[in-house]
Amino acid sequence: MSLVAGIDSSTQSCKVVIRDADTGRLIRRGRAKHPDGTEVDPAAWWAALQTAVADAGGLGDVAAVSVGGQQHGLICLDSDGKVIRPALLWNDTRSSQAAADLVDELGAGTWAQSVGTVPVASITIAKVRWVAEHEPENARRIAAICLPHDWLSWMLSGASSIDALVTDRSDASGTGYFDGRTNEYRLDLLARALGRDDVLLPRVAGPAEKAYETGQFSSGQFSTGQFSSGQFSSGQFSSTEFVIGPGAGDNAAGALGVEAGDDTVVSMGTSGVVMARSRTQAADPTGAVAGFSDATGLFLPLVCTLNAARVLDSTARMLGVDLATLGTLALSAPPGAEGVTLVPYFEGERTPNLPDSTGAIHGLTLTNASPANVARAAVEGMLCGLADGMDALSAQGVSVSGVRLIGGAAQSDAVRRIAPTVFGAPVSVPPPGEYVADGAARQAAWVLSGSAEPPSWSSELGTPERYDGPVTGGLRERYAEAAQRHLNRLADESNPHDSDPPNESYRSDRS
């Protein structure tokens, strides 16, 4: 039996699953926490990976490893491979003005046509511009730029030269300087952000290509690293060896983990994500659809919303009930909640781009103002916001025939049963899992096998439950009318969510 390991290095934690390469059977798992913050010394991720691997029983019997990771994070390396400054994460919004400036300089349409994505604060290229403008001395030291999953794979390889850095199409497509159609970097765009293009960028490996022939794992003591002094130790490596796959960005790895195929994946975690595999790269000048690549050699157009599971949390708190009772109340109300409509802009909104907006409840009357109707309206409103994302994908030529529903809120029976009545398509809900880590492990098995397609693990991972139901007539139209009517937040109330939401859509928690 050959074993493979999948690593999910997310914003919050590092998770490791070790599975049978042929069947996907789970052998063991481990995890470790990441530090909070919007900038993090990458050494903390490496230390967490070591802890998570130890918690999972080590890699001594593992034949291949792949890493799935949080997207967009900027890691700057000098010519010796030392980390120059803490990594800027997706949620560091100080680069919002830099993103706006980049869009103004070329126009949103040019960015969409060039790389499939219009820059916002979370995208890597905006962070590159911020460093160039605000930390010119650090910018001058940059010899290589990579992403979190690239750096961790490089560390696992034991390589010492930055020339060995490798990435994959899915993560590269979130940088703002990579064209997934040609599989080439747009150095002219990088130069626009940094002021020069003589920076080494990771080689882009194919979906099932070996990124590194030999990986090594440290069993000794690890130095936590001090970027300020440029000192960094990768530890004393043991003789453990394994093949390392190209890895993937977390959304692409998650889609691979649930074996979504051509289904649209709707994920409801802290934020909402709607994505689907496509044969063409999206080019949406409105910025609603990000033209990312997937982990199979195709594309992964993706829409993010800021408001998903937390809408249900907040509504339950408002009604003074727990989430289970909220679901029971929602299912006791009729479809359409007798005209009660909830607009779920509790955190402002990214899609549509309304960062200062607030949530609202419309349509209350003396007869329909009940906890059951408000509970139903909360579920329907959250789902309508995601259905708008599906419409945005459809406008980019993506066919929506079936839906895979995942994330923390997908465990709600009310959400499962109401979703098809909002989406107008059957819904499948796979068993709960660590989808990003599972996708990385599946990729590792694919690399190990050398086959044309990734192995199918569906029999081991479990059969999705299927839900269907008639479309609720007039619901989407009433929601669209209500969504145009909302108040902006108070002038003295700050909104930290002025960029893309976190790629935490596959997490089982809601925190």
Backbone torsions as a table, in degrees:
resi	resn	phi	psi	omega
1	MET	NA	121.5	175.0
2	SER	-88.7	138.2	179.2
3	LEU	-110.2	147.0	175.5
4	VAL	-129.8	153.4	179.3
5	ALA	-119.2	137.0	173.2
6	GLY	-116.6	132.3	-177.6
7	ILE	-115.6	131.1	173.7
8	ASP	-114.6	103.9	177.1
9	SER	-100.6	91.7	-175.8
10	SER	-94.5	-177.5	176.3
11	THR	-61.4	-39.9	-171.2
12	GLN	-90.8	-31.7	-171.0
13	SER	-161.4	171.2	171.7
14	CYS	-114.7	128.4	179.3
15	LYS	-123.6	141.2	-179.7
16	VAL	-127.9	129.4	171.3
17	VAL	-120.3	141.6	176.6
18	ILE	-120.6	121.8	-172.9
19	ARG	-129.2	158.6	171.6
20	ASP	-67.1	125.6	-175.5
21	ALA	-63.2	-30.7	-176.5
22	ASP	-83.6	-44.7	-173.2
23	THR	-103.2	-20.6	-174.7
24	GLY	84.2	4.5	-178.7
25	ARG	-60.3	131.6	179.9
26	LEU	-72.2	126.3	179.7
27	ILE	-97.8	-47.9	178.3
28	ARG	-165.1	171.4	-177.5
29	ARG	-153.0	164.4	177.2
30	GLY	-157.7	166.5	179.7
31	ARG	-156.6	162.2	175.8
32	ALA	-153.9	151.5	-175.9
33	LYS	-83.9	147.1	171.8
34	HIS	-99.5	155.3	176.0
35	PRO	-69.4	153.4	175.0
36	ASP	-75.6	167.9	174.6
37	GLY	124.3	167.2	178.6
38	THR	-102.6	-4.1	168.2
39	GLU	-138.6	137.3	-171.4
40	VAL	-141.2	137.0	171.0
41	ASP	-66.5	121.3	-179.2
42	PRO	-54.7	-24.0	177.5
43	ALA	-56.4	-30.6	178.7
44	ALA	-66.3	-34.7	177.6
45	TRP	-68.5	-40.2	179.4
46	TRP	-65.9	-40.5	177.5
47	ALA	-63.9	-41.4	178.6
48	ALA	-66.0	-37.1	178.1
49	LEU	-63.0	-42.0	178.3
50	GLN	-62.2	-41.8	178.9
51	THR	-64.8	-43.4	-178.9
52	ALA	-65.6	-40.5	177.9
53	VAL	-63.9	-43.0	177.7
54	ALA	-61.9	-39.7	178.4
55	ASP	-64.2	-27.8	179.8
56	ALA	-90.3	5.6	176.4
57	GLY	90.1	13.3	174.9
58	GLY	85.6	174.5	-178.4
59	LEU	-114.5	14.7	-174.8
60	GLY	-60.5	-27.5	-178.6
61	ASP	-110.7	15.5	-175.4
62	VAL	-96.2	135.5	-177.1
63	ALA	-94.7	-25.0	-178.4
64	ALA	-152.6	148.6	-177.6
65	VAL	-136.0	141.5	169.3
66	SER	-135.0	151.5	-177.1
67	VAL	-116.4	126.2	168.0
68	GLY	-103.5	139.8	-174.9
69	GLY	-147.0	162.2	175.2
70	GLN	-56.2	138.3	-175.3
71	GLN	-86.6	164.2	167.4
72	HIS	77.5	-16.4	-175.2
73	GLY	-61.9	137.3	-176.3
74	LEU	-99.3	117.7	173.5
75	ILE	-114.1	121.5	-179.0
76	CYS	-104.9	126.4	-179.4
77	LEU	-117.8	147.2	173.9
78	ASP	-89.3	-175.9	-173.9
79	SER	-65.4	-21.1	177.9
80	ASP	-91.8	2.2	-179.1
81	GLY	83.6	11.4	179.0
82	LYS	-84.4	143.8	178.6
83	VAL	-72.7	126.4	-174.4
84	ILE	-80.8	-40.2	-178.4
85	ARG	-150.1	164.2	176.9
86	PRO	-55.3	147.1	177.7
87	ALA	-66.2	135.1	174.1
88	LEU	-88.5	121.3	-175.1
89	LEU	-87.9	170.5	179.1
90	TRP	-52.3	-35.4	-171.2
91	ASN	-91.9	12.7	175.0
92	ASP	-88.4	105.3	-169.7
93	THR	-92.3	6.7	178.1
94	ARG	-63.4	-16.4	-179.4
95	SER	-88.9	11.3	-177.7
96	SER	-63.7	-40.9	178.7
97	GLN	-68.6	-37.1	177.1
98	ALA	-61.0	-41.0	177.7
99	ALA	-63.5	-45.2	179.4
100	ALA	-61.4	-39.2	179.6
101	ASP	-65.5	-41.9	178.7
102	LEU	-62.0	-40.8	178.5
103	VAL	-66.0	-43.1	179.9
104	ASP	-62.0	-36.4	-175.4
105	GLU	-68.7	-35.9	-177.2
106	LEU	-114.0	-21.5	-175.5
107	GLY	93.7	141.5	-177.2
108	ALA	-59.9	-39.3	-178.9
109	GLY	-62.2	-39.2	179.0
110	THR	-64.4	-44.2	177.8
111	TRP	-61.7	-45.0	-178.3
112	ALA	-61.7	-41.7	-179.8
113	GLN	-72.3	-30.7	-175.4
114	SER	-79.3	-46.3	-174.0
115	VAL	-131.6	1.8	176.7
116	GLY	84.4	-4.9	-174.1
117	THR	-138.5	134.4	174.2
118	VAL	-90.2	124.0	-174.5
119	PRO	-58.8	137.8	166.8
120	VAL	-130.4	178.8	-172.4
121	ALA	-57.9	-32.1	-175.1
122	SER	-74.7	-24.4	-174.1
123	ILE	-69.6	143.1	-172.3
124	THR	-56.1	-42.1	-174.3
125	ILE	-63.0	-30.6	177.1
126	ALA	-67.7	-35.0	178.6
127	LYS	-71.5	-35.0	175.3
128	VAL	-60.8	-45.9	178.8
129	ARG	-61.2	-40.9	-179.2
130	TRP	-61.9	-45.5	179.4
131	VAL	-61.6	-42.8	-179.9
132	ALA	-60.7	-37.3	-176.8
133	GLU	-82.1	-37.2	-170.6
134	HIS	-105.0	-19.3	179.7
135	GLU	-134.2	63.4	-174.2
136	PRO	-58.8	-32.4	179.2
137	GLU	-66.9	-42.7	174.9
138	ASN	-63.3	-41.2	-179.3
139	ALA	-60.0	-38.8	-179.5
140	ARG	-66.9	-26.4	-178.4
141	ARG	-81.9	-12.7	-174.1
142	ILE	-66.3	121.0	174.1
143	ALA	-109.1	-23.3	179.3
144	ALA	-149.5	148.2	176.0
145	ILE	-124.6	133.3	176.1
146	CYS	-144.4	176.4	-178.0
147	LEU	-108.9	165.4	-176.2
148	PRO	-53.1	-46.2	-177.4
149	HIS	-70.8	-30.5	176.0
150	ASP	-62.2	-46.8	-175.1
151	TRP	-65.7	-41.4	179.9
152	LEU	-66.8	-39.4	176.9
153	SER	-62.9	-41.5	178.7
154	TRP	-62.1	-43.2	178.0
155	MET	-63.2	-41.9	178.5
156	LEU	-63.4	-30.3	-178.4
157	SER	-71.6	-20.8	-175.9
158	GLY	78.4	6.8	-179.4
159	ALA	-67.7	149.9	179.2
160	SER	-110.5	-18.3	-177.5
161	SER	-97.8	140.2	177.1
162	ILE	-67.0	-17.9	177.7
163	ASP	-62.7	-19.5	-176.7
164	ALA	-85.7	-6.1	-176.7
165	LEU	-58.1	137.1	-179.9
166	VAL	-134.4	143.5	173.5
167	THR	-131.6	-170.0	175.0
168	ASP	-130.8	171.2	-176.2
169	ARG	-63.3	-39.6	-173.1
170	SER	-64.7	-45.2	-179.2
171	ASP	-73.7	-39.3	178.3
172	ALA	-60.2	-32.2	-176.9
173	SER	-70.3	-11.0	177.4
174	GLY	-95.6	6.9	-177.4
175	THR	-85.2	-29.0	-173.8
176	GLY	89.6	3.0	175.9
177	TYR	-136.8	33.9	177.6
178	PHE	-137.2	133.4	178.6
179	ASP	-103.9	109.9	-177.6
180	GLY	-68.4	-16.8	178.8
181	ARG	-74.2	-37.9	-179.7
182	THR	-100.9	-10.3	-174.8
183	ASN	58.2	37.6	179.7
184	GLU	-129.7	148.6	174.3
185	TYR	-73.2	147.8	173.0
186	ARG	-99.0	86.9	-176.7
187	LEU	-65.8	-25.2	177.2
188	ASP	-65.7	-34.5	178.1
189	LEU	-74.7	-39.2	176.1
190	LEU	-61.7	-41.3	179.3
191	ALA	-64.3	-33.2	177.0
192	ARG	-63.1	-33.6	-179.2
193	ALA	-83.6	-42.8	-172.4
194	LEU	-96.5	-21.9	-177.0
195	GLY	93.3	-1.3	177.1
196	ARG	-160.7	160.9	-178.1
197	ASP	-123.0	16.2	-178.7
198	ASP	-90.0	38.8	-178.6
199	VAL	-107.0	136.9	177.9
200	LEU	-76.2	131.4	175.2
201	LEU	-116.4	148.5	-175.8
202	PRO	-59.8	142.8	172.3
203	ARG	-61.5	138.6	-178.3
204	VAL	-94.3	109.8	-178.3
205	ALA	-83.6	156.8	174.7
206	GLY	-72.8	168.1	-172.3
207	PRO	-56.5	-37.4	-177.7
208	ALA	-119.5	23.3	-178.9
209	GLU	-83.8	145.7	173.8
210	LYS	-71.1	118.6	177.0
211	ALA	-74.6	-38.5	178.3
212	TYR	-140.6	130.8	-179.2
213	GLU	-68.1	-32.9	-176.3
214	THR	-134.4	119.2	173.3
215	GLY	-104.1	151.5	178.7
216	GLN	-131.8	148.4	-179.7
217	PHE	-125.7	135.0	-177.8
218	SER	-76.3	130.7	174.4
219	SER	-110.2	3.4	-177.6
220	GLY	-101.3	-160.6	-178.3
221	GLN	-79.2	144.7	-176.9
222	PHE	-118.2	131.9	175.0
223	SER	-79.8	130.6	-176.6
224	THR	-71.8	-8.6	171.6
225	GLY	85.0	140.6	175.7
226	GLN	-132.5	97.3	-176.8
227	PHE	-61.9	-29.8	-175.6
228	SER	-64.4	-35.7	179.7
229	SER	-98.5	-4.3	178.1
230	GLY	76.4	11.4	-179.0
231	GLN	-92.9	130.3	-179.0
232	PHE	-149.9	131.6	179.3
233	SER	-118.8	133.2	179.0
234	SER	-93.3	7.7	175.2
235	GLY	87.9	175.5	177.5
236	GLN	-96.1	116.3	-174.1
237	PHE	-79.0	142.7	173.7
238	SER	-88.4	-175.4	-178.1
239	SER	-88.1	2.6	178.7
240	THR	-60.5	128.6	-179.0
241	GLU	-132.2	147.2	-180.0
242	PHE	-161.1	159.6	174.0
243	VAL	-78.7	144.7	177.6
244	ILE	-115.2	125.8	177.7
245	GLY	-79.2	174.1	-177.8
246	PRO	-69.6	-19.0	-177.3
247	GLY	73.8	-169.9	-176.7
248	ALA	-168.5	160.4	167.7
249	GLY	-67.5	157.8	-170.5
250	ASP	-62.6	-39.2	-179.6
251	ASN	-65.3	-43.2	179.2
252	ALA	-65.6	-41.0	177.7
253	ALA	-64.5	-39.2	179.1
254	GLY	-64.0	-41.2	177.7
255	ALA	-62.5	-37.6	177.1
256	LEU	-68.7	-34.9	-178.0
257	GLY	-68.3	-32.5	179.4
258	VAL	-93.5	3.3	-179.1
259	GLU	49.7	54.5	-172.7
260	ALA	-70.6	-25.7	-176.2
261	GLY	60.1	-128.7	179.7
262	ASP	-96.3	6.1	175.3
263	ASP	-66.8	149.7	170.2
264	THR	-78.0	130.2	178.8
265	VAL	-97.7	122.8	175.7
266	VAL	-114.3	114.4	-176.3
267	SER	-111.8	131.3	-176.4
268	MET	-123.5	84.2	173.8
269	GLY	-109.5	-138.5	175.1
270	THR	-54.6	-45.4	174.1
271	SER	-111.7	176.7	176.1
272	GLY	-110.8	140.1	177.2
273	VAL	-131.8	133.9	173.8
274	VAL	-123.7	124.2	-177.4
275	MET	-151.3	158.6	179.9
276	ALA	-157.0	146.4	177.2
277	ARG	-67.7	140.9	-177.8
278	SER	-141.7	154.2	177.1
279	ARG	-85.9	-10.4	-179.0
280	THR	-128.2	151.4	178.1
281	GLN	-78.9	131.0	177.8
282	ALA	-66.9	149.9	177.2
283	ALA	-143.6	76.0	-174.2
284	ASP	-99.5	106.9	-178.2
285	PRO	-67.7	-15.7	177.0
286	THR	-74.7	-17.9	-178.6
287	GLY	84.0	-2.2	-178.5
288	ALA	-66.6	-39.7	-178.7
289	VAL	-105.3	123.7	174.8
290	ALA	-88.7	128.9	-176.7
291	GLY	-87.5	65.1	-178.7
292	PHE	-79.3	167.9	172.3
293	SER	-102.3	160.3	-179.9
294	ASP	-103.7	-169.9	-176.4
295	ALA	-98.7	11.2	-179.1
296	THR	-116.4	0.1	-177.4
297	GLY	104.7	-1.1	178.3
298	LEU	-106.9	-148.7	-176.0
299	PHE	-124.9	162.0	-175.4
300	LEU	-139.0	71.0	175.4
301	PRO	-56.9	138.3	-167.5
302	LEU	-144.1	137.9	176.7
303	VAL	-120.7	135.0	178.5
304	CYS	-113.6	140.0	168.0
305	THR	-121.0	151.2	-179.9
306	LEU	-79.4	-20.7	-168.6
307	ASN	-117.2	116.1	176.8
308	ALA	-140.5	-107.0	-172.7
309	ALA	-59.3	-30.6	-177.8
310	ARG	-68.4	-19.4	173.6
311	VAL	-62.1	-42.3	178.6
312	LEU	-70.1	-39.7	177.0
313	ASP	-58.2	-47.4	-176.9
314	SER	-66.7	-39.5	-180.0
315	THR	-67.4	-40.4	177.1
316	ALA	-61.3	-41.6	178.9
317	ARG	-64.6	-40.9	179.0
318	MET	-62.6	-38.0	-178.6
319	LEU	-85.3	-6.4	179.0
320	GLY	72.5	33.6	-179.5
321	VAL	-130.1	168.6	173.9
322	ASP	-88.1	175.7	-175.6
323	LEU	-66.0	-36.5	178.9
324	ALA	-62.8	-43.1	178.9
325	THR	-68.0	-36.2	175.8
326	LEU	-57.8	-43.8	178.9
327	GLY	-63.7	-41.5	178.1
328	THR	-62.3	-43.5	177.0
329	LEU	-60.5	-44.5	-177.3
330	ALA	-61.3	-41.4	-179.1
331	LEU	-73.8	-18.2	178.2
332	SER	-81.5	-14.5	179.0
333	ALA	-90.2	153.6	179.6
334	PRO	-72.9	156.3	174.5
335	PRO	-54.6	135.1	-176.2
336	GLY	88.5	-6.2	175.4
337	ALA	51.5	36.1	178.4
338	GLU	53.2	34.8	175.9
339	GLY	93.8	-7.4	177.1
340	VAL	-74.6	128.7	-176.5
341	THR	-129.9	127.0	179.6
342	LEU	-108.1	127.8	174.0
343	VAL	-95.5	118.2	-166.7
344	PRO	-91.1	38.5	-177.5
345	TYR	-85.6	50.2	-174.4
346	PHE	-66.2	-30.4	-179.5
347	GLU	-110.7	28.7	-165.3
348	GLY	72.1	-167.1	177.9
349	GLU	-151.6	147.8	177.2
350	ARG	-96.7	-38.1	178.3
351	THR	-132.6	100.9	3.1
352	PRO	-71.1	163.6	-173.5
353	ASN	-79.2	85.6	-178.1
354	LEU	-131.4	70.2	-171.7
355	PRO	-63.5	-23.5	-177.5
356	ASP	-100.2	5.2	-176.3
357	SER	-74.7	165.3	177.2
358	THR	-131.2	163.2	178.0
359	GLY	-75.1	164.2	-178.1
360	ALA	-156.6	153.3	171.7
361	ILE	-117.2	122.6	-179.1
362	HIS	-114.1	161.9	170.0
363	GLY	83.3	13.5	-179.3
364	LEU	-71.9	136.8	173.5
365	THR	-131.8	176.3	179.6
366	LEU	-64.1	-24.1	-175.7
367	THR	-98.4	-25.7	-175.7
368	ASN	-103.1	0.1	-177.5
369	ALA	-78.6	82.1	-178.1
370	SER	-131.6	154.4	176.3
371	PRO	-56.1	-37.3	-178.5
372	ALA	-63.2	-45.0	-179.4
373	ASN	-67.9	-38.0	177.5
374	VAL	-65.4	-40.7	178.8
375	ALA	-62.7	-45.0	178.7
376	ARG	-64.0	-41.2	-180.0
377	ALA	-63.0	-33.7	178.2
378	ALA	-65.3	-45.6	178.9
379	VAL	-65.0	-46.9	-178.5
380	GLU	-65.1	-38.4	-179.7
381	GLY	-65.7	-44.2	176.8
382	MET	-59.3	-44.8	-178.8
383	LEU	-68.8	-34.6	177.9
384	CYS	-64.6	-37.7	176.8
385	GLY	-61.6	-39.2	177.8
386	LEU	-73.2	-34.0	176.6
387	ALA	-64.1	-33.7	174.0
388	ASP	-61.3	-36.7	175.6
389	GLY	-63.8	-38.5	176.3
390	MET	-63.6	-37.6	176.9
391	ASP	-63.5	-38.8	178.8
392	ALA	-64.3	-38.2	175.8
393	LEU	-65.3	-41.9	179.1
394	SER	-60.0	-36.7	178.9
395	ALA	-66.0	-19.8	176.5
396	GLN	-95.5	12.9	175.4
397	GLY	89.9	10.2	179.9
398	VAL	-86.8	127.6	178.8
399	SER	-86.6	126.1	179.5
400	VAL	-104.1	103.8	179.7
401	SER	-111.5	-37.2	177.3
402	GLY	-138.7	158.4	-175.3
403	VAL	-128.0	131.7	169.3
404	ARG	-99.5	121.6	-176.6
405	LEU	-104.3	120.4	-177.8
406	ILE	-137.6	177.9	-179.4
407	GLY	98.6	171.9	-175.6
408	GLY	-56.5	-44.0	-176.8
409	ALA	-70.2	-18.7	179.3
410	ALA	-68.5	-12.4	177.8
411	GLN	-80.1	-7.5	178.3
412	SER	-79.8	126.7	178.4
413	ASP	-62.3	-35.6	179.3
414	ALA	-64.8	-43.9	179.5
415	VAL	-62.4	-43.9	-179.0
416	ARG	-60.6	-42.3	-174.4
417	ARG	-80.1	-29.5	-178.8
418	ILE	-84.9	-28.0	-174.8
419	ALA	-53.4	-49.6	-178.9
420	PRO	-64.4	-25.5	178.5
421	THR	-74.6	-18.4	176.0
422	VAL	-95.4	-44.5	-175.4
423	PHE	-76.3	-24.1	-176.9
424	GLY	71.0	28.4	179.9
425	ALA	-152.4	150.5	176.9
426	PRO	-63.9	150.0	-175.6
427	VAL	-120.5	134.0	174.0
428	SER	-115.5	136.7	-179.2
429	VAL	-120.2	107.7	178.6
430	PRO	-71.0	160.5	176.5
431	PRO	-58.8	150.5	178.2
432	PRO	-58.3	144.2	179.8
433	GLY	-168.0	175.8	174.1
434	GLU	-92.4	80.4	-166.8
435	TYR	-62.8	-38.5	-179.4
436	VAL	-66.6	-48.9	178.1
437	ALA	-63.0	-39.4	177.8
438	ASP	-63.6	-40.8	178.1
439	GLY	-64.2	-40.1	177.0
440	ALA	-63.8	-41.3	178.4
441	ALA	-64.8	-40.1	178.8
442	ARG	-64.2	-38.3	175.9
443	GLN	-63.9	-41.7	178.4
444	ALA	-59.6	-40.6	177.5
445	ALA	-65.7	-36.6	177.5
446	TRP	-62.9	-46.4	178.6
447	VAL	-60.7	-42.7	-177.3
448	LEU	-65.3	-37.2	-175.5
449	SER	-76.4	-30.0	-176.3
450	GLY	71.5	13.5	-177.6
451	SER	-81.9	168.3	-177.5
452	ALA	-73.9	-26.1	-177.5
453	GLU	-128.1	153.4	176.4
454	PRO	-66.4	152.7	179.7
455	PRO	-67.0	150.3	175.4
456	SER	-92.2	121.3	179.4
457	TRP	-111.2	14.1	-170.9
458	SER	-60.1	-35.0	-178.8
459	SER	-66.4	-31.9	179.8
460	GLU	-84.1	-37.1	-177.0
461	LEU	-78.0	-15.2	175.4
462	GLY	106.9	149.3	-179.1
463	THR	-84.3	128.8	178.3
464	PRO	-62.9	145.9	173.2
465	GLU	-83.1	138.8	-175.1
466	ARG	-106.9	137.9	178.3
467	TYR	-131.0	141.2	178.1
468	ASP	-144.7	163.7	179.9
469	GLY	177.4	160.0	-178.8
470	PRO	-69.8	145.6	177.0
471	VAL	-65.2	136.3	176.5
472	THR	-78.3	109.9	-175.8
473	GLY	-62.4	133.4	175.7
474	GLY	80.3	-8.1	-175.2
475	LEU	-65.2	-48.7	-177.6
476	ARG	-65.0	-37.5	-180.0
477	GLU	-66.7	-41.7	179.6
478	ARG	-67.2	-39.0	177.4
479	TYR	-62.9	-43.4	-179.5
480	ALA	-59.4	-38.6	177.7
481	GLU	-67.3	-43.7	-178.2
482	ALA	-66.8	-35.9	-176.2
483	ALA	-65.7	-18.0	176.7
484	GLN	-81.6	-7.0	-173.4
485	ARG	-121.0	96.9	179.8
486	HIS	-152.4	157.0	175.7
487	LEU	-91.3	149.6	169.8
488	ASN	-81.3	157.6	-178.8
489	ARG	-68.2	159.9	-179.6
490	LEU	-60.2	148.6	-174.9
491	ALA	-60.5	-28.9	-177.4
492	ASP	-94.7	8.4	179.4
493	GLU	-104.6	111.8	-176.5
494	SER	-74.1	152.2	176.7
495	ASN	-123.0	107.4	-177.5
496	PRO	-74.2	-9.9	-172.3
497	HIS	-100.9	67.5	-179.5
498	ASP	-104.7	21.7	174.4
499	SER	-142.5	-166.2	179.1
500	ASP	-58.6	149.7	177.4
501	PRO	-75.3	168.8	-179.9
502	PRO	-67.0	150.3	173.4
503	ASN	-85.4	59.3	-179.1
504	GLU	-109.9	23.0	-169.3
505	SER	-71.3	-15.3	-179.7
506	TYR	-99.2	2.8	-176.9
507	ARG	-74.1	146.3	-178.6
508	SER	-81.3	-14.6	179.1
509	ASP	-98.6	179.7	-179.3
510	ARG	-118.6	9.0	-174.8
511	SER	-83.0	NA	NA
